[in-house]
Amino acid sequence: MLRFRVKELMAEKEFQENRRITLVEVAESCGINRMTLSKIAGQKGYSTVTDNIDKLCAYFGCEVGELLVYVPTDEDHKN
């Protein structure tokens, strides 16, 4: 399963910029619907389009591997 690290990247950006960053701000800056971003950030195994991944990488100034991490699941071990 792929897991998005949006909350972790938000925390890093908050620390670097010494200010609070909200999901609403990220959504508006990226042009992503707030509910979509909320699901990306909090819903386990959420699937989204590559355009959203591209927008988030641009916003956080990161590579895809910094935004997404692979987390093995029980299903992965059965194959």
N, C-alpha and C positions, 0 to 999 in steps of 0.2 A: 504494500500500500504506500502511496505517496502522501506525505504530510507537508502542508504549507507552514512556513516559519514566519508568517506575517506578524504575529504578535512579538516574536523575538526581534525581528528587524525594526519594528516600531519602537521597541524599548531601546535598542541601540541608537536609533536616530534621535530619540528624545534625549538620551545622554549626550550625544555629540553636539546637538543644537541647544541643549539646556532649556528645553521647553516641552510642554505636553503636546502630544500628537494623538488625534482621535481617528477612529475608523472613518468618520464622516469626512475629515480633512483628506485622508488618503484616497477615499472614494472620489471625492470631487477633483482632486489633483490628477488622478489617473483616468477619470472619465469612466469609472466602473460604478454600476448601481450599488448603493449602500447595502442593500440586502444581499446581493451577490457577494460583495466583499466580506460581509459578516459570515456568510456560509463558508467562503474560502478560508477565513481565519479560524473558524470554530467548529465546523462540521467535519467529523472524521471521514476520510475517504472522499471528500467532495471533488467532483470533476468539473473542470472549467475549460474554456476555449484558450488556445495558445495566445490569442491577442491580449487576454487579461494577464497572462504570465509575463508577456513582453512589457506591458504597461507597468506592472509591479516592479519588474527588474529595473526599468528605467527610473522609476520613482526612488527606489532604494539605492540605486547605483550598484547593483549586485549582479552576479551571474546566476543562471538558473539553479545551479547546485547549491547556492546559498539560500535560495527561496524555497526549494523543495528538497526534502530528504526522504529516502526510502526506508520504510519501517517494515521489517518482516512480520507476517501474521501467521497464525496457525494454518490457514489455507495454503500459504506459500510452502510450508513444510510438508504438506500432504502430496505435493506434485513431485 
